[in-house]
């Protein structure tokens, strides 16, 4: 469904003049975008990130916010208000690495705002391993006479590069990778880690910290890792998994646990997101330290040596090689092509081994030794 929406939006952009703009901030490692029309937002990697100019939240790689948003439910009437509709964006401004947005919650019956909201999307840090994003939301009761009780739901539509499905695990306690959807009441783990496929083959991980020594997300009453098209709506109960995923932070999930503000009162909540565990001092998970990724420096050295050896062989090749020799040359070229792809180090190492074996045959046939 989401892909269809994206395609439709692109088509409309071609047919219609632009009617909205974006506020954008970047530190080179991350880009944050907030729509001037509805306040929907997204996050992407910047040009300095190891996986540059791609998605952290859906639409972040193409500067198109639209599927990550927040909402409010008031009590005791259980009326729901969503950003871009009954939560009206009043202003949207950028200063430094912060986008500040002002909203008003307008009831269906009309009248003035029943809840004023200020949100700040901020990028912190100047290096990859010090950079992270915070989203802070402050609610103020504008009434001079009446309390207001409400709940707040923050939803992020996750996307790791081009993969819209994901797997997750908790860190400390560390659980096994799983694609199944789940909810937690007042999370006790240090962070949630989400990625596309299990390391060492993953593109990168997204970290959502709850008990970090650097900064911790305001503890929600309920935290959900669930299906994107439902997780952003009140009353969703996660089931199934291995599908398009998102997360929801819920504060004041029902009338018994409502947030209540006296006239003029305020309360703030903050959540954090990063692709660098080090930036939030999230403990390293050591279960994969033995993986081929740890051997990449040695592998790169071996690949460089093999490349030099192949150049030496090519300099000694006859101008008109035999069919058998030509077939061996083609094999080396194929295997060396596979050996230069480091996205799968196990596969690449196997290809390098095959290339070296064929080089031995060629050297024996030519009576040379390029491995000296």
C-alpha positions in Angstrom: 0.0 0.0 0.0 2.8 2.4 0.9 4.5 2.0 -2.4 1.3 2.7 -4.2 0.8 5.9 -2.2 4.4 6.9 -3.0 3.9 6.3 -6.7 0.6 8.2 -6.7 2.3 11.2 -4.9 5.0 11.3 -7.5 2.4 11.3 -10.3 0.5 14.1 -8.7 3.7 16.1 -8.3 4.2 15.9 -12.0 0.6 17.0 -12.8 0.1 19.7 -10.1 2.2 22.6 -8.9 4.0 22.2 -5.6 1.7 23.2 -2.7 4.0 22.5 0.3 7.6 23.0 1.3 10.0 21.3 3.7 12.1 22.4 6.6 15.4 20.6 6.4 18.4 20.3 8.7 21.6 18.2 8.2 25.0 17.6 9.9 26.3 15.6 6.9 25.6 12.3 8.6 21.8 12.7 9.0 19.1 14.7 7.2 15.8 15.5 8.9 12.8 16.8 7.0 9.5 18.2 8.4 6.6 19.0 6.0 5.3 22.6 6.2 1.8 21.5 5.6 1.0 18.7 8.1 4.2 18.4 10.2 4.9 14.8 9.1 8.6 14.1 9.2 11.3 11.7 8.1 15.0 11.0 8.6 17.7 9.9 6.1 21.4 9.4 6.0 23.6 12.3 4.8 26.5 12.3 2.3 29.1 11.6 5.0 27.3 8.5 6.4 28.9 5.1 5.5 25.6 4.3 3.7 24.9 7.7 2.2 21.7 9.4 1.1 19.3 6.6 2.0 16.4 5.9 4.4 16.4 5.6 8.2 12.7 6.4 8.3 10.6 5.8 5.1 11.0 8.6 2.6 14.2 9.9 4.2 16.4 9.0 1.2 14.1 10.9 -1.1 13.3 13.9 1.1 9.6 12.9 1.2 8.1 12.9 4.7 4.5 11.5 5.0 4.4 8.2 6.9 5.8 9.2 10.3 3.6 11.3 12.5 2.1 11.8 16.0 -1.4 11.9 17.4 -3.4 12.8 20.6 -6.3 11.1 22.2 -8.3 13.1 24.8 -10.2 11.6 27.8 -12.9 10.8 28.7 -14.3 11.3 25.2 -11.6 9.2 23.5 -11.5 11.7 20.6 -8.5 11.2 18.4 -6.5 14.0 16.7 -3.8 13.4 14.1 -1.1 15.7 12.8 -2.2 17.2 9.6 -5.9 17.1 10.3 -7.3 18.2 13.7 -3.8 18.9 14.9 -3.1 22.0 12.9 0.4 23.1 12.1 0.7 26.9 12.9 4.4 27.5 12.2 7.5 25.6 11.1 11.0 27.2 11.3 14.6 26.1 11.2 17.5 27.5 13.3 20.9 25.7 13.2 20.3 22.0 13.4 16.8 22.3 15.0 13.4 22.4 13.3 10.8 23.9 15.6 7.1 23.4 14.9 4.0 24.9 16.6 0.6 23.1 16.6 -2.9 23.6 18.0 -5.4 20.8 18.7 -8.8 21.9 17.4 -11.9 19.9 18.4 -14.5 18.9 15.8 -17.0 21.3 17.5 -14.7 24.1 16.7 -13.6 26.9 19.0 -10.0 27.5 20.1 -7.2 25.2 20.8 -7.6 22.7 23.6 -3.9 21.8 23.6 -0.9 23.7 22.3 2.1 21.7 21.1 5.7 22.5 20.3 8.0 20.0 18.6 11.7 20.2 18.1 13.5 17.8 15.6 17.2 18.2 16.4 20.4 16.7 15.0 23.2 16.3 17.6 26.9 15.6 17.0 29.7 16.4 14.5 31.0 12.9 13.7 29.2 9.6 12.9 29.9 8.2 16.3 28.6 11.3 18.1 25.6 11.9 15.9 21.9 11.2 16.8 18.5 12.7 16.4 16.1 13.8 19.1 12.4 14.6 18.8 11.0 16.6 21.7 7.3 17.4 22.1 5.9 19.8 24.7 2.2 19.9 25.5 0.6 23.0 27.1 -2.9 23.4 28.4 -4.0 26.8 27.1 -7.1 26.9 29.3 -7.3 29.3 32.2 -9.9 27.2 34.1 -10.1 23.6 33.0 -7.8 20.6 33.3 -7.2 18.4 30.3 -6.5 14.7 30.2 -5.0 13.1 27.1 -2.7 10.5 25.6 0.2 11.0 23.1 1.3 8.5 20.4 4.5 9.0 18.4 5.0 6.7 15.4 8.1 6.2 13.2 7.9 4.3 9.9 11.2 2.4 9.9 13.2 1.7 6.8 16.8 0.5 6.6 18.2 1.8 3.3 15.9 0.2 0.7 14.5 -2.6 2.9 11.0 -1.8 4.2 10.9 -5.0 6.3 13.1 -5.6 9.3 14.1 -7.7 12.2 14.7 -6.5 15.8 16.2 -7.4 19.1 16.5 -5.8 22.5 19.9 -4.9 24.0 20.6 -5.6 27.7 18.9 -7.9 28.1 19.9 -9.0 24.6 17.4 -11.2 22.8 17.6 -13.2 19.5 16.8 -11.5 16.2 13.2 -11.8 15.3 10.8 -10.4 12.7 7.8 -10.9 14.9 5.9 -7.9 16.2 5.7 -7.2 19.9 4.8 -4.6 22.6 6.4 -3.8 26.0 4.9 -2.0 29.0 7.5 0.5 30.3 10.5 -1.0 28.5 13.3 -2.2 30.8 16.0 -2.9 28.2 18.7 -0.4 27.2 17.8 -0.1 23.5 15.9 -1.6 20.6 18.0 -2.5 17.6 16.4 -2.9 14.2 18.1 -4.0 11.0 17.3 -5.5 7.6 19.1 -8.9 7.9 21.1 -10.5 10.7 24.8 -9.3 10.9 27.3 -9.5 9.4 25.3 -9.1 6.2 23.1 -6.2 7.5 23.3 -2.8 5.9 23.2 -0.8 9.1 21.1 -0.9 12.4 18.7 1.7 13.8 18.9 2.1 17.6 16.1 3.4 19.9 17.6 4.0 23.4 15.6 3.8 26.6 18.3 3.5 29.3 21.3 5.1 27.6 23.9 7.0 29.7 24.1 9.7 26.9 20.3 10.3 26.6 17.3 8.2 27.1 13.9 8.4 25.4 11.1 9.4 27.8 9.8 6.1 29.1 6.5 5.3 27.4 3.7 3.4 29.1 3.6 1.2 26.0 6.2 0.7 23.3 5.3 -1.3 20.2 7.3 -2.7 17.3 4.6 -3.5 14.8 3.1 -3.3 11.3 3.5 0.1 9.8 0.0 0.8 8.6 -1.6 0.0 12.0 1.0 0.8 14.6 0.4 4.5 14.4 -3.2 4.2 15.4 -4.8 3.9 18.9 -5.9 0.5 20.0 -3.5 -1.5 17.8 -2.4 -4.9 19.3 0.6 -6.3 17.5 0.4 -9.8 15.9 2.3 -11.6 13.1 5.5 -10.1 11.8 8.0 -10.1 8.9 6.3 -7.2 7.3 6.6 -3.5 6.8 7.5 -2.3 10.3 7.3 0.8 12.5 7.5 1.7 16.2 5.1 3.5 18.4 5.7 5.3 21.8 2.5 5.6 23.7 2.1 7.9 26.7 -1.3 7.9 28.5 -2.7 4.9 26.6 -6.1 5.0 28.4 -8.2 7.1 30.7 -6.8 5.3 33.8 -3.3 6.3 32.8 -4.0 9.6 31.2 -1.6 12.6 31.2 -3.4 15.4 33.0 -2.5 19.1 32.8 -3.8 21.8 35.0 -4.6 25.2 33.4 -1.4 26.6 32.0 0.5 23.4 32.8 3.1 21.8 30.5 4.8 18.5 30.0 7.5 17.3 27.6 8.6 14.0 26.1 11.7 13.2 24.0 12.7 10.2 21.8 16.0 9.5 20.2 17.1 7.6 17.1 20.6 6.8 15.7 22.4 4.3 13.5 25.5 4.5 15.7 25.4 2.6 19.0 28.5 4.4 20.1 26.8 7.8 19.8 24.3 6.8 22.5 26.8 4.7 24.5 24.7 1.6 23.8 26.6 -1.5 24.8 28.2 -3.5 22.1 26.8 -7.0 21.4 29.7 -9.5 21.2 27.9 -12.5 19.8 29.1 -11.8 16.3 32.7 -10.9 17.1 33.9 -14.1 15.5 32.2 -13.4 12.2 34.0 -12.9 8.9 33.5 -9.1 9.4 36.3 -9.1 12.0 38.6 -10.6 9.3 37.9 -7.8 6.7 41.3 -6.0 7.2 43.2 -9.3 6.5 40.9 -10.1 3.6 41.5 -6.7 2.0 45.3 -7.3 2.3 44.9 -10.7 0.6 42.7 -9.2 -2.1 45.3 -6.5 -2.8 48.0 -9.2 -3.1 45.9 -11.3 -5.4 45.2 -8.3 -7.6 49.0 -7.6 -7.9 49.6 -11.3 -8.7 46.9 -11.2 -11.5 48.5 -8.1 -13.0 51.9 -9.9 -13.1 50.3 -12.9 -14.8 48.6 -10.7 -17.4 51.9 -9.1 -18.3 53.2 -12.6 -19.1 50.3 -13.8 -21.2 51.0 -14.7 -24.8 49.5 -12.4 -27.5 47.4 -15.4 -28.8 46.6 -17.7 -25.9 45.2 -21.1 -26.4 41.5 -21.9 -25.9 42.2 -23.6 -22.7 44.3 -20.7 -21.5 41.5 -18.2 -22.5 39.0 -20.2 -20.6 41.2 -20.1 -17.5 41.6 -16.3 -17.9 37.9 -15.8 -18.1 37.4 -17.9 -14.9 39.9 -15.7 -13.0 38.1 -12.5 -14.3 34.8 -13.9 -13.1 36.1 -15.0 -9.7 38.0 -11.7 -9.1 34.8 -9.8 -9.9 33.0 -11.7 -7.1 35.9 -11.3 -4.7 35.7 -7.5 -4.9 32.2 -7.4 -3.4 32.6 -7.0 0.4 28.8 -6.9 1.2 29.1 -10.7 1.8 32.6 -11.5 3.1 32.0 -15.2 3.2 31.1 -15.3 -0.5 33.9 -12.9 -1.5 36.5 -15.0 0.4 35.3 -18.1 -1.5 35.6 -16.3 -4.8 39.1 -15.1 -4.0 40.2 -18.7 -3.2 38.8 -19.9 -6.5 40.6 -17.2 -8.4 43.9 -18.0 -6.7 43.5 -21.7 -7.6 43.1 -20.9 -11.3 46.0 -18.5 -11.2 48.2 -21.4 -10.0 47.1 -23.3 -13.1 47.9 -20.4 -15.4 51.3 -19.9 -13.8 52.2 -23.6 -14.2 51.1 -23.5 -17.8 53.3 -20.4 -18.5 56.2 -21.6 -16.4 56.2 -18.4 -14.3 55.9 -17.6 -10.6 54.1 -14.3 -9.8 53.7 -15.3 -6.1 57.3 -14.9 -5.4 
